[in-house]
Amino acid sequence: MEYRPFGQTGIQISAIGFGCWEIGGGYGSIEETDFIKAVNRALDAGINCFDTAEAYGMGASEKSLAKALGGRRKEAVITTKFGIGYPGFPNYRDASRARVMSSIEKALKNLNTDYVDVFMVHWPDRNVPFEETMKALDDVVKQGKARAVAVSNFKLEEIERCMKTRRVDVVQYCWNMLDRRMQKGIYPYCQKNGIGVMAYGSLAYGMLTGTFSVEMNFDSDDWRSRRGKLGNVNLFQHLFGPEQFVKNIRAVEELKEIARRYGKTLPQLALRWTTSNPVISTALVGCRNEKEVNDNIGALGWTISDADMKEIDAIFARNGVITEPDLWLEEV
């Protein structure tokens, strides 16, 4: 396994991380028995990063991860998030001090642990002063309930405002071949300030697995469905909108040839691309079973040539795929 510094936290994190959204529901389907086996296979392979969130089933994902880890908790670096999914709050977000304190207690109970490695604000709550949120997170660390604090999906100027109160140890953003918005501004800032970076959506929510077709339909409760509750946002249109979906599928089919040159699967190529950026500490990917864990591990230990990196860009260009879409995070 390849390990990298997790910013300045002192934690060494596996270059491939295990994303636990699916087990919480609303994003594909997964059996808990298979999930437990996948988590243990990941640990055996040296994957130590497990990312979950309160909003993934409002505690369901955290509980399933605790069950899967069992007595192996100390082998894992657990990151969990809070701050979204609360009815009655503007945009369903709340990052007040009261929410910070209540959510960390729920997380520790759900995860059956006395600390988490990283406690993260899932989305910026612009109705609460960032100073209030960061002071509360700092107290969580001082109480020994978290080792580090993080933010996800914040604008650059918002990270800078947070840093005035308490250092941001880790950030989490979408990053993959089809979504490279963060390479301007966010990632250079993180590299300059020694902030750990977690990349989510490494396989573009399944688009880069090579298993989709133009006739693909998702379950009605899946956010990728045209009927899903997120079906009107710009990220949906960029990846799964009727016109762009066809262009993306065509480009993905061409990418398979590059993967074949290396004797790799398309997901392995996509993950290797994601982890090739030196600012990335860990690339998160969901694993429904042991087979997918084994496949993901094959993304490490080799390099994509500069020529093939350029060809990947050329494939997207000639298929009309925009890799830096004109949308910002609150629209996602």
C-alpha positions in Angstrom: 0.0 0.0 0.0 1.1 3.5 -0.7 0.9 6.0 2.2 1.0 9.7 2.2 1.2 12.5 4.8 -2.3 13.7 5.8 -1.3 17.3 5.7 0.4 18.3 8.9 -1.7 16.0 11.2 1.1 13.5 11.6 -1.2 10.8 10.2 0.0 8.6 7.4 -3.0 7.9 5.1 -3.5 5.3 2.4 -3.5 6.7 -1.1 -6.8 4.9 -1.7 -9.6 5.6 0.8 -12.9 3.7 1.4 -16.0 5.8 0.9 -19.0 4.7 2.9 -21.8 6.7 1.4 -23.5 3.8 -0.4 -24.2 1.8 2.7 -26.2 4.7 4.1 -28.7 4.6 1.2 -29.6 7.0 -1.6 -26.6 6.2 -3.7 -26.6 2.8 -5.5 -27.3 -0.3 -3.5 -25.1 -2.5 -1.3 -25.6 -5.4 1.0 -24.3 -5.0 4.6 -22.7 -8.5 4.6 -20.7 -7.6 1.4 -19.8 -4.3 2.9 -18.4 -5.9 6.1 -16.3 -8.3 4.0 -15.1 -5.4 1.8 -14.0 -3.3 4.8 -12.0 -6.2 6.2 -10.4 -6.9 2.8 -9.5 -3.3 2.6 -7.8 -3.4 6.0 -6.0 -6.5 5.1 -4.7 -4.7 2.0 -3.4 -1.8 4.0 -6.3 0.7 3.2 -6.7 2.6 6.4 -8.9 5.5 5.4 -12.6 5.2 5.9 -14.9 8.1 5.2 -18.4 8.4 6.4 -20.9 11.1 7.5 -23.9 11.7 9.7 -26.0 12.5 6.6 -25.3 9.1 5.0 -28.5 7.6 6.2 -28.5 9.9 9.3 -26.2 7.6 11.2 -26.8 4.4 9.2 -23.4 4.5 7.5 -21.5 5.2 10.7 -23.2 2.3 12.4 -22.5 -0.1 9.6 -18.8 1.0 9.5 -18.6 0.4 13.3 -20.0 -3.1 12.8 -17.6 -3.8 9.9 -14.5 -2.6 11.7 -15.4 -4.6 14.9 -12.2 -5.0 16.9 -10.0 -3.5 14.2 -10.9 0.1 14.9 -7.3 1.1 15.7 -6.2 0.0 12.2 -8.5 2.6 10.7 -8.3 6.3 10.2 -12.0 7.4 10.4 -13.2 10.6 9.0 -16.8 11.6 9.5 -18.8 14.7 8.6 -21.7 16.7 10.1 -23.6 19.8 9.2 -26.3 18.8 6.6 -29.6 16.9 6.4 -31.5 18.8 9.1 -35.1 19.6 8.3 -36.2 23.1 9.4 -32.8 24.7 8.8 -31.9 26.9 5.8 -30.7 24.6 3.0 -30.8 21.8 5.6 -27.5 23.0 7.0 -26.4 23.7 10.6 -22.8 24.2 11.8 -23.6 25.9 15.1 -21.7 25.2 18.2 -24.7 23.2 19.6 -24.7 21.1 16.4 -21.0 20.5 16.5 -21.2 19.2 20.1 -24.3 17.1 19.6 -23.1 15.6 16.3 -19.7 14.5 17.7 -21.4 12.7 20.5 -23.8 10.9 18.0 -20.9 10.0 15.8 -18.8 8.5 18.6 -21.8 6.5 19.7 -22.7 5.3 16.2 -19.0 4.5 15.4 -18.6 2.8 18.8 -15.4 4.7 19.5 -14.1 7.3 21.9 -12.5 9.4 19.1 -12.6 10.1 15.4 -9.5 10.9 13.5 -11.0 13.7 11.5 -14.3 15.6 12.2 -15.5 17.5 9.2 -18.0 20.2 8.2 -19.9 18.6 5.3 -21.0 21.8 3.6 -20.5 25.4 4.6 -23.3 26.8 6.7 -23.3 30.5 5.8 -25.9 31.4 8.4 -23.5 30.6 11.3 -20.2 32.5 11.7 -17.3 30.4 10.7 -15.6 31.6 13.9 -18.2 29.9 16.0 -17.9 26.6 14.1 -14.1 26.5 14.2 -13.9 27.4 17.9 -16.3 24.5 18.6 -14.3 22.1 16.5 -11.1 23.2 18.3 -12.8 22.3 21.6 -13.7 18.9 20.2 -10.0 18.3 19.5 -9.0 19.6 22.9 -11.5 17.2 24.5 -9.8 14.3 22.7 -12.8 13.4 20.7 -11.1 14.2 17.3 -7.5 14.3 16.2 -8.0 16.9 13.4 -10.7 19.1 11.9 -11.7 19.6 8.3 -14.1 21.3 5.9 -15.6 20.1 2.7 -16.9 22.0 -0.3 -15.9 25.4 1.1 -14.8 28.3 -1.2 -11.2 29.4 -1.0 -12.1 32.6 0.8 -14.1 30.6 3.3 -11.2 28.4 4.1 -9.1 31.5 4.7 -11.7 32.9 7.1 -11.8 29.6 9.0 -8.0 29.6 9.2 -8.1 32.9 11.1 -9.8 31.1 14.1 -8.4 27.6 13.9 -6.2 25.8 11.4 -8.0 23.7 8.8 -6.1 20.4 8.9 -7.9 18.6 6.0 -10.2 19.4 3.2 -12.4 17.3 1.0 -13.5 18.1 -2.6 -14.7 16.4 -5.7 -11.8 15.6 -8.0 -11.7 13.3 -11.0 -11.0 13.3 -14.8 -14.4 14.9 -15.4 -14.3 17.5 -12.6 -11.1 19.5 -12.2 -12.4 22.7 -10.8 -10.2 22.6 -7.7 -6.9 22.7 -9.6 -7.2 26.5 -9.7 -7.2 28.2 -6.3 -8.1 25.5 -3.8 -5.4 23.0 -4.4 -2.5 25.4 -4.8 -3.6 27.0 -1.4 -3.7 23.5 0.2 -0.2 22.6 -1.1 1.2 26.0 0.1 -0.3 25.6 3.6 0.3 21.9 4.1 -3.4 21.0 4.2 -4.4 17.3 3.7 -6.7 16.7 0.7 -9.3 14.0 0.4 -10.7 13.6 -3.2 -14.2 12.3 -3.4 -16.1 11.2 -6.5 -12.8 9.7 -7.8 -14.8 7.6 -10.3 -17.2 10.4 -11.2 -20.1 8.7 -9.3 -19.7 5.6 -11.5 -19.2 7.3 -14.8 -15.6 6.3 -14.9 -16.2 2.6 -14.1 -17.0 2.0 -17.8 -20.1 0.1 -16.9 -22.7 2.7 -17.9 -24.4 2.9 -21.3 -26.5 5.6 -23.0 -29.6 3.7 -22.0 -28.7 3.7 -18.3 -31.4 4.3 -15.8 -30.9 4.8 -12.1 -33.3 3.9 -9.3 -35.8 6.7 -8.5 -34.3 7.3 -5.1 -30.7 7.5 -6.5 -29.5 11.1 -6.8 -28.2 10.3 -10.2 -31.7 9.7 -11.5 -33.5 12.4 -13.4 -36.2 12.0 -10.8 -33.7 12.2 -7.9 -34.0 15.1 -5.5 -30.7 16.5 -6.8 -31.7 16.1 -10.4 -31.9 19.8 -11.1 -28.5 20.9 -10.0 -25.7 21.8 -12.4 -23.4 18.9 -11.4 -26.2 16.5 -12.4 -26.4 18.2 -15.8 -22.6 18.1 -16.2 -22.4 14.4 -15.6 -25.8 12.9 -16.2 -27.8 15.5 -18.1 -29.3 14.0 -21.4 -26.9 15.7 -23.8 -23.7 15.7 -21.7 -24.3 12.1 -20.6 -23.9 10.8 -24.1 -20.7 12.8 -24.7 -19.3 11.5 -21.4 -20.1 7.9 -22.3 -18.3 8.2 -25.7 -15.2 9.6 -24.0 -15.2 6.9 -21.4 -15.3 4.2 -24.2 -12.1 5.7 -25.7 -10.4 5.8 -22.3 -10.7 2.0 -22.1 -8.0 1.7 -24.8 -5.5 3.6 -22.7 -6.3 1.4 -19.7 -5.7 -1.7 -21.9 -2.2 -0.4 -22.8 -1.3 -0.8 -19.1 -3.1 -4.0 -18.6 -5.5 -2.2 -16.2 -9.2 -1.7 -15.8 -10.8 1.7 -16.5 -11.4 2.3 -12.8 -7.8 1.6 -12.1 -6.8 4.1 -14.7 -9.2 6.7 -13.3 -7.9 6.2 -9.8 -4.3 6.4 -10.9 -5.1 9.7 -12.6 -6.7 11.0 -9.4 -3.9 10.0 -7.2 -1.3 11.3 -9.7 -1.9 14.9 -8.4 0.7 15.4 -5.7 -1.7 17.5 -3.5 -4.0 14.5 -3.1 -3.6 12.7 0.2 -6.2 10.0 -0.5 -8.7 9.3 -3.2 -12.0 8.0 -1.9 -13.9 5.3 -3.7 -16.9 3.2 -2.7 -16.5 -0.5 -2.5 -19.6 -2.8 -2.7 -17.6 -6.0 -2.3 -14.2 -7.6 -1.9 -13.7 -7.8 -5.7 -14.0 -4.0 -6.0 -11.5 -3.5 -3.2 -9.0 -5.8 -5.1 -9.6 -3.9 -8.3 -9.0 -0.5 -6.6 -5.7 -1.7 -5.2 -4.5 -2.2 -8.8 -4.6 1.6 -9.2 -1.3 1.8 -7.3 2.3 1.0 -8.0 2.5 2.3 -11.6 2.5 5.6 -13.5 0.6 7.1 -16.4 3.0 8.5 -19.0 3.0 12.2 -19.8 1.9 11.3 -23.4 -1.1 9.4 -22.2 -2.0 12.2 -19.8 -2.2 14.5 -22.8 -4.2 11.9 -24.8 -6.7 11.7 -22.0 -7.2 15.4 -22.2 -7.5 15.2 -26.0 -10.2 12.5 -25.7 -12.3 14.7 -23.6 -11.8 17.7 -25.9 -12.8 16.0 -29.1 -15.9 14.6 -27.4 -17.0 18.0 -26.1 -16.5 17.1 -22.5 -15.8 20.1 -20.3 -13.4 19.2 -17.4 -13.7 22.5 -15.6 -17.5 23.1 -15.6 -18.7 26.6 -14.9 -20.5 25.9 -11.6 -19.6 26.4 -8.0 -19.9 24.3 -5.0 -23.2 25.5 -3.5 -24.9 24.5 -6.8 -23.7 20.9 -6.4 
